[in-house]
Amino acid sequence: MELAEELRYAILMAIALAWLQFAACMAVIGFAGPVLTRNGRRIAFLTGMPIGWAGLVMLATATSLPELYTGISSVALAHAPNIAMGDALGSCVFNLVMLVVLDALSREEAVWRRIDQGHILTAAFGVILIGFVGALVLVARDGLDFHIGHVSIYSPFLAVLYFVAMRAVYHYERRAPHAAEPVELDETESLRQAVVRYGAAALILGAVGAWLPFAGLAVAEAMHWKTAFVGTLFVAAATSLPELVVTIAALRLGSTDMAIGNLLGSNLFVILVIVIDDLLYQKGPLFSAVSPSHAVTAFAGSIMSGILIVGLLYRPGNRFFGMIGWISLSLLAVYLLSSYAIYLQGH
């Protein structure tokens, strides 16, 4: 009887310690992420970078650094490819469901009527890139696992598509300049100070991002869950905290387009993160090493990007209970269904 009690106590302590590690990582990301993004915006403003481009590149890259660090650590140190892939694709879906939060917080009018339609281009590239990754996760196990050394032959195509997308959006921004959006700026702060703070926050996120996969593995082991499930739902939520904080802050500042550019730009950047993860995973092509269940998340991300395009084109203004419209409800439904599917796969 005493042995059973000791065993039960040891299991509870292991579970508590695993979740404590994970919660600590989330807390640090939640603190350092906004510092990184705030100074990223200041650097963009002080260097004269266009605001739209700043949201898509500078801000999106800054908020996606946790995904980058976590992915690198997952494949190079923790040897957990499912954590890396789940984090990247789960972040895409999590970013898109944040649009529901934006719509709920946009009290004056539906957020779809406040967003510039130029974001359709970025969302369309998101459909292509995220859907491409989902297809690769499925076909890489069925005789189409072409690779050079340990690197999948598909990764260079993904990288090329990413840079084509960024170039197309850049040229669109130049042809169709948008009105400047407000940027919080301390007039006494120099560019050098902003760069130093940006670098310090990036280093902190690097350290936490390197540890996060191990915390995720500890949670998976303690709870007897699959790593694909933990990576997609929990690690992705943790690494998406900067996007959540920055998105809400941008909306309060009236920078709706900056917020959307950040979310959609982050979704494109994490595809590049997957390419980097494939390059660093030494045991073989990443796409053939991960669970096919990741295709569910990828296709959910593509569907949600398509729903966003419908919202930007149709620009509905009706709302249920005065809170959110049918576009937001559709995004939330796809997110919940895909999360439940991943949950079933993880047990």
C-alpha positions as CSV (number, residue, x, y, z in Angstrom):
1,M,0.0,0.0,0.0
2,E,2.8,2.4,0.9
3,L,4.6,1.5,-2.4
4,A,1.5,2.4,-4.3
5,E,1.2,5.7,-2.5
6,E,4.8,6.6,-3.1
7,L,4.4,5.7,-6.8
8,R,1.3,7.9,-7.1
9,Y,3.1,10.7,-5.4
10,A,6.1,10.4,-7.7
11,I,3.8,10.5,-10.8
12,L,2.0,13.6,-9.5
13,M,5.3,15.3,-8.8
14,A,6.5,14.5,-12.3
15,I,3.4,15.9,-13.8
16,A,3.6,19.0,-11.7
17,L,7.2,19.6,-12.5
18,A,6.6,19.1,-16.3
19,W,3.8,21.7,-16.3
20,L,5.8,24.0,-14.1
21,Q,8.7,24.0,-16.6
22,F,6.2,24.7,-19.4
23,A,4.5,27.5,-17.5
24,A,7.8,29.1,-16.8
25,C,8.7,29.1,-20.5
26,M,5.3,30.7,-21.3
27,A,5.8,33.4,-18.7
28,V,9.3,34.4,-20.1
29,I,8.0,34.4,-23.7
30,G,5.0,36.5,-22.6
31,F,7.4,39.0,-21.1
32,A,10.2,39.1,-23.6
33,G,8.0,38.8,-26.7
34,P,6.3,42.2,-26.4
35,V,9.7,43.8,-25.7
36,L,11.1,42.3,-28.8
37,T,8.2,43.4,-31.0
38,R,7.9,46.9,-29.5
39,N,11.5,47.6,-30.3
40,G,11.2,46.0,-33.7
41,R,8.5,48.5,-34.5
42,R,10.7,51.3,-33.3
43,I,13.6,50.1,-35.4
44,A,11.4,50.0,-38.4
45,F,10.0,53.5,-37.7
46,L,13.4,55.0,-37.0
47,T,15.0,53.5,-40.2
48,G,12.1,54.7,-42.4
49,M,10.7,51.3,-43.2
50,P,7.1,51.4,-44.6
51,I,4.6,50.5,-41.8
52,G,2.9,47.8,-43.9
53,W,6.2,46.2,-44.7
54,A,7.3,46.5,-41.1
55,G,4.2,44.6,-40.0
56,L,4.7,41.9,-42.5
57,V,8.5,41.5,-42.2
58,M,10.1,43.2,-39.2
59,L,7.2,42.6,-36.7
60,A,6.3,39.2,-38.0
61,T,9.9,38.0,-37.9
62,A,10.3,39.3,-34.4
63,T,7.1,37.6,-33.1
64,S,8.1,34.4,-34.8
65,L,11.5,34.0,-33.2
66,P,10.2,31.7,-30.5
67,E,9.0,29.3,-33.3
68,L,12.4,29.5,-34.9
69,Y,14.3,28.8,-31.8
70,T,11.9,26.1,-30.6
71,G,12.1,24.4,-34.0
72,I,15.9,24.4,-34.2
73,S,16.1,23.1,-30.6
74,S,13.5,20.4,-31.3
75,V,15.3,18.9,-34.3
76,A,18.9,19.6,-33.4
77,L,19.0,19.0,-29.6
78,A,15.8,17.3,-28.4
79,H,15.4,15.1,-31.6
80,A,11.7,15.7,-31.5
81,P,10.6,16.5,-35.1
82,N,6.9,16.2,-34.2
83,I,7.3,19.1,-31.7
84,A,9.0,21.2,-34.4
85,M,6.3,20.5,-37.1
86,G,3.4,20.8,-34.6
87,D,4.7,24.1,-33.3
88,A,5.1,25.6,-36.8
89,L,1.7,24.5,-38.1
90,G,-0.1,24.9,-34.8
91,S,1.2,28.5,-34.7
92,C,-0.3,29.1,-38.2
93,V,-3.8,28.0,-37.0
94,F,-3.5,29.8,-33.7
95,N,-2.6,33.0,-35.4
96,L,-5.6,32.8,-37.6
97,V,-8.0,32.1,-34.7
98,M,-6.7,35.4,-33.2
99,L,-8.7,37.1,-35.8
100,V,-11.8,36.1,-33.8
101,V,-10.3,37.9,-30.9
102,L,-9.8,41.0,-33.1
103,D,-13.4,40.9,-34.3
104,A,-14.7,40.6,-30.7
105,L,-12.6,43.5,-29.5
106,S,-13.5,45.7,-32.5
107,R,-16.7,47.2,-31.0
108,E,-17.3,50.1,-33.4
109,E,-17.6,47.9,-36.6
110,A,-16.7,44.5,-37.8
111,V,-13.0,44.1,-38.1
112,W,-13.4,42.8,-41.8
113,R,-14.5,46.3,-42.8
114,R,-11.4,47.9,-41.2
115,I,-8.8,45.7,-42.8
116,D,-7.2,46.8,-46.1
117,Q,-8.0,44.3,-48.9
118,G,-4.3,44.2,-49.8
119,H,-3.9,41.5,-47.2
120,I,-5.7,39.1,-49.5
121,L,-2.4,38.6,-51.4
122,T,-0.6,37.5,-48.2
123,A,-3.5,35.3,-47.2
124,A,-3.6,33.6,-50.6
125,F,0.1,32.8,-50.4
126,G,-0.6,31.4,-46.9
127,V,-3.2,29.0,-48.5
128,I,-0.5,27.8,-51.0
129,L,2.4,27.4,-48.6
130,I,0.5,25.9,-45.7
131,G,-1.4,23.6,-48.0
132,F,1.8,22.5,-49.7
133,V,3.3,21.5,-46.3
134,G,0.2,19.5,-45.5
135,A,0.4,17.6,-48.8
136,L,4.1,16.9,-48.3
137,V,3.5,15.5,-44.8
138,L,1.1,12.9,-46.5
139,V,3.0,12.1,-49.7
140,A,6.5,11.9,-48.2
141,R,5.7,8.5,-46.7
142,D,4.3,7.0,-49.9
143,G,7.2,6.6,-52.3
144,L,7.6,10.3,-52.9
145,D,10.2,10.9,-50.3
146,F,12.8,12.4,-52.6
147,H,15.8,13.9,-50.8
148,I,19.5,14.9,-51.2
149,G,21.4,13.6,-48.2
150,H,19.2,14.2,-45.2
151,V,17.3,17.2,-46.7
152,S,14.0,16.8,-48.5
153,I,14.1,18.0,-52.1
154,Y,10.8,19.9,-51.4
155,S,12.4,22.3,-48.9
156,P,14.1,24.4,-51.6
157,F,10.8,24.8,-53.4
158,L,9.2,26.0,-50.1
159,A,12.0,28.5,-49.6
160,V,11.6,29.8,-53.1
161,L,7.9,30.1,-52.7
162,Y,8.4,32.1,-49.5
163,F,10.7,34.6,-51.1
164,V,8.4,34.9,-54.1
165,A,5.6,35.7,-51.7
166,M,7.6,38.3,-49.9
167,R,8.8,39.9,-53.1
168,A,5.2,40.0,-54.5
169,V,3.9,41.6,-51.3
170,Y,6.7,44.1,-51.2
171,H,6.0,45.3,-54.8
172,Y,2.3,45.5,-54.0
173,E,3.1,47.7,-51.0
174,R,5.1,50.0,-53.2
175,R,2.4,50.2,-55.9
176,A,-0.4,50.8,-53.4
177,P,1.0,52.7,-50.4
178,H,-1.3,52.8,-47.4
179,A,-1.9,55.5,-44.8
180,A,0.6,55.5,-42.0
181,E,-0.6,53.9,-38.8
182,P,0.3,55.2,-35.3
183,V,3.5,53.9,-33.8
184,E,4.3,54.3,-30.1
185,L,7.7,56.0,-29.9
186,D,9.7,57.4,-27.1
187,E,11.3,60.5,-28.6
188,T,14.3,60.2,-26.2
189,E,15.1,56.7,-27.3
190,S,17.8,56.3,-30.0
191,L,18.0,53.7,-32.7
192,R,21.0,52.2,-30.8
193,Q,18.9,51.7,-27.7
194,A,16.1,50.1,-29.6
195,V,18.6,47.7,-31.3
196,V,20.2,46.8,-28.0
197,R,16.8,46.0,-26.4
198,Y,15.7,44.1,-29.5
199,G,18.9,42.0,-29.3
200,A,18.6,41.3,-25.6
201,A,15.0,40.2,-25.9
202,A,16.0,38.0,-28.9
203,L,18.7,36.3,-26.8
204,I,16.2,35.6,-24.0
205,L,13.7,34.2,-26.4
206,G,16.5,32.1,-27.9
207,A,17.4,30.5,-24.5
208,V,13.7,29.8,-23.7
209,G,13.0,28.6,-27.2
210,A,15.8,26.1,-26.9
211,W,14.4,24.8,-23.6
212,L,10.7,24.7,-24.7
213,P,10.9,21.4,-26.7
214,F,12.4,19.7,-23.6
215,A,9.5,21.1,-21.5
216,G,7.1,19.9,-24.1
217,L,8.6,16.4,-24.1
218,A,8.4,16.3,-20.3
219,V,4.7,17.2,-20.5
220,A,4.1,14.5,-23.2
221,E,5.9,11.9,-21.2
222,A,4.2,12.8,-17.9
223,M,0.7,12.9,-19.4
224,H,1.3,10.0,-21.8
225,W,0.4,12.2,-24.8
226,K,1.9,12.0,-28.3
227,T,4.5,14.7,-29.1
228,A,2.5,15.8,-32.2
229,F,-0.5,16.6,-30.0
230,V,1.7,18.5,-27.5
231,G,3.6,20.4,-30.2
232,T,0.5,21.4,-32.1
233,L,-1.7,22.6,-29.2
234,F,0.5,23.5,-26.3
235,V,4.0,24.4,-27.7
236,A,2.3,26.4,-30.5
237,A,0.2,28.3,-28.1
238,A,3.2,29.2,-26.0
239,T,5.3,30.4,-28.9
240,S,2.4,32.4,-30.3
241,L,2.1,34.5,-27.1
242,P,4.0,37.4,-28.7
243,E,1.6,37.5,-31.6
244,L,-1.4,37.6,-29.3
245,V,0.0,40.4,-27.1
246,V,1.1,42.5,-30.1
247,T,-2.1,41.9,-32.0
248,I,-4.3,43.1,-29.1
249,A,-2.0,46.1,-28.5
250,A,-2.0,47.1,-32.2
251,L,-5.8,47.0,-32.3
252,R,-6.0,49.3,-29.3
253,L,-3.6,51.7,-31.0
254,G,-5.9,51.6,-34.1
255,S,-3.2,49.8,-36.1
256,T,-5.5,47.1,-37.5
257,D,-3.5,46.6,-40.6
258,M,-0.3,46.3,-38.7
259,A,-1.9,43.6,-36.5
260,I,-3.2,41.6,-39.6
261,G,0.2,42.0,-41.4
262,N,1.9,40.6,-38.3
263,L,-0.3,37.5,-38.1
264,L,-0.3,36.7,-41.8
265,G,3.4,37.5,-42.1
266,S,4.1,35.2,-39.2
267,N,2.3,32.4,-41.0
268,L,4.5,32.8,-44.0
269,F,7.7,33.0,-41.9
270,V,7.0,29.7,-40.0
271,I,7.0,27.9,-43.4
272,L,10.6,29.1,-43.7
273,V,11.2,27.9,-40.2
274,I,10.1,24.4,-41.4
275,V,12.6,24.6,-44.2
276,I,15.4,25.5,-41.6
277,D,14.2,22.6,-39.4
278,D,14.5,20.2,-42.3
279,L,18.1,21.4,-43.0
280,L,19.1,20.9,-39.4
281,Y,17.4,17.5,-38.8
282,Q,20.2,15.0,-39.3
283,K,18.2,11.8,-39.2
284,G,16.6,12.2,-42.6
285,P,14.0,14.3,-44.3
286,L,11.7,16.1,-41.8
287,F,8.5,15.5,-43.7
288,S,8.9,11.7,-43.6
289,A,9.8,11.7,-39.9
290,V,6.7,13.4,-38.6
291,S,3.2,12.1,-37.9
292,P,0.7,12.3,-40.8
293,S,-1.7,13.9,-38.3
294,H,0.1,17.2,-38.9
295,A,-1.7,17.3,-42.3
296,V,-5.0,18.0,-40.4
297,T,-3.5,21.1,-38.9
298,A,-2.0,22.2,-42.2
299,F,-5.3,21.8,-44.1
300,A,-7.1,23.6,-41.3
301,G,-4.7,26.5,-41.7
302,S,-5.3,26.6,-45.4
303,I,-9.1,26.5,-45.0
304,M,-8.9,29.3,-42.4
305,S,-6.8,31.4,-44.7
306,G,-9.4,30.8,-47.4
307,I,-12.2,31.9,-45.0
308,L,-10.2,35.1,-44.2
309,I,-10.0,35.9,-48.0
310,V,-13.8,35.5,-48.2
311,G,-14.1,37.9,-45.2
312,L,-11.8,40.5,-46.8
313,L,-13.6,40.3,-50.1
314,Y,-17.2,40.2,-48.8
315,R,-16.6,42.5,-45.8
316,P,-19.7,41.4,-43.8
317,G,-20.9,43.7,-41.1
318,N,-23.5,41.6,-39.4
319,R,-22.8,40.2,-35.9
320,F,-24.2,37.6,-33.7
321,F,-25.2,39.0,-30.2
322,G,-23.3,42.1,-31.2
323,M,-19.9,40.4,-30.7
324,I,-18.6,38.4,-33.7
325,G,-19.7,37.7,-37.3
326,W,-20.2,34.5,-39.2
327,I,-16.6,34.7,-40.6
328,S,-15.2,34.6,-37.1
329,L,-17.6,31.8,-36.1
330,S,-16.4,29.8,-39.2
331,L,-12.7,30.4,-38.2
332,L,-13.4,29.3,-34.6
333,A,-15.3,26.2,-35.8
334,V,-12.4,25.0,-38.0
335,Y,-9.9,25.7,-35.2
336,L,-11.9,23.7,-32.6
337,L,-12.6,20.8,-35.0
338,S,-8.9,20.5,-36.0
339,S,-7.8,20.7,-32.4
340,Y,-10.3,18.0,-31.4
341,A,-9.0,15.8,-34.3
342,I,-5.4,16.3,-33.1
343,Y,-6.5,15.5,-29.5
344,L,-8.0,12.2,-30.7
345,Q,-4.7,11.5,-32.6
346,G,-2.7,12.3,-29.4
347,H,-4.3,9.6,-27.3
